Amino acid sequence: MKNIFILTLIYSIFWSCSGPDPEPGDAPLPTANGKLAIKFTDSRWETKPDITIANNDIISISFNIKKGTDGGKPVKMAAYVTNNPEKIGTLLLDNIRLKNTDEQTRSLELTLPSVGTTVYRIFYVEITDNKGNVSRKAINLLPSPTDQISSFSNITLGVQTSNTPSRFSSTTGDLYTACDLDSNLNFVDISYATIGSPSIKPTFLSNPRRSALGLGNTATDKNCSGVSTSGGTTVFYAPTNISIDWITVSDIVLNNLAIPTTTQDLAIEAGKIYMFQHTRTTRNGKSVTRKGLIKVNTITNTTSTSGATLTSGLVNFDVKVQR
C-alpha cells in the first residue's frame, strides 16, 4: 500500500505541474497539403494582400477557386482569424459547402472579433478538397480607428439579353455569371436592364425586382442550365439630393445619406450620381445596413430603332459603398 501511495503522489504532482491543455487557437497551424488554385477576385489583393478595416466594418471577400493539379475539387471551406501566422487562431465559420466543380467563385461576408485599433491580424480561409487535402488563402487585416469604404471603378454591365454580365456586388467588386449566382445571390446589389413600354429606359434595379418585372430567372446556357437567378437582397435606389464631391466621399458622407426605402428600380442617366442602400445578415448572424453611391459614366444603346429587344446596351459606372 505504501508503494502505491508514493506512485499515486508522484503521478499527481507530475500531472498538476504539466499545466492545462493549450487553447485551440494556440495550436500550431499544420502545413497545407492541397493543390487547389485560390485567388482573390479583387486583383488588388493579389498584388498586395492587405485590407484596412475598423472594428465596425464587415469583411466582404471573394475567392476564385479552381481544381488542383492533382485533380482535387473543393467541397468545403472554413474561415479563421489569427494574430500569429504559425497558429490556427480563432475559427469564425465552419463547414461552408462548396461546389465539387472545376472552377467557382465564392464570396464571404462576416464580422470579426473586436480588438481595438492596434492589433495586426490575419484572416484566412481553409478549403478542403474531395481528396481530404487542405489549401489556404490569407489576407492581412490592418486596424484603423476610422470606418472604411470600398471603391470600384470602370464597372460595365449589360442589359438583360447581353453577353455582358448584368449583376454586380459593390462589396466584393464581382460581376457574377449565372453559374455562380446560386451561391452568391445575396451579394448582388446592383443590376442593370432596359425596361418600360413604349419608352425603354436604362435602369438600375435590385435582383428580386428583376423577377417581378418578368425579366426571367433561370439560366439556360449549357454550362449552368437550370440555375435559378431569382431572389436575393432587396436594394433601394434614389437620385442624390445633396451635392456630392466624388473624390472626398467617406464613410461619414455615406452614412449621412437620406435614402428612401421605396424604389427598387430607378431610371438612370449618364453623368449623374445615384444613392443606394441594402440590408443583409452576415453569415455569422449580424444584420448590417450599407449605403453607397453610383456615378454613371456612360450609357450606350439605350433605344432600339426597330422595336426589338436590346442585346448590346451597356452602362459603365464607379461605385463607393460602406464596408
Secondary structure, DSSP 8 states (H G I E B T S, - for coil): -HHHHHHHHHHHHHHHHT-----GGGSB--------EEEESSHHHHHS-EEEE-TT--EEEEEEEE--TTS--EEEEEEEEESSTTB--EEEEEEEE---SSEEEEEEEE-----TTS--EEEEEEEEETTS-EEEEEEEEEE-SS--EEEEEEEEEE-TTSSS--EE-TTT--B--HHHHHHHGGG--EEEEEE-SSS-EEEEE-HHHHHHTT---B--STTSTT-B------EEEEE--S---GGG--HHHHHT----TT-SEEE--TT-EEEEEEEEE-TTS-EEEEEEEEEEEEEE----TTS---SS-EEEEEEEEE-
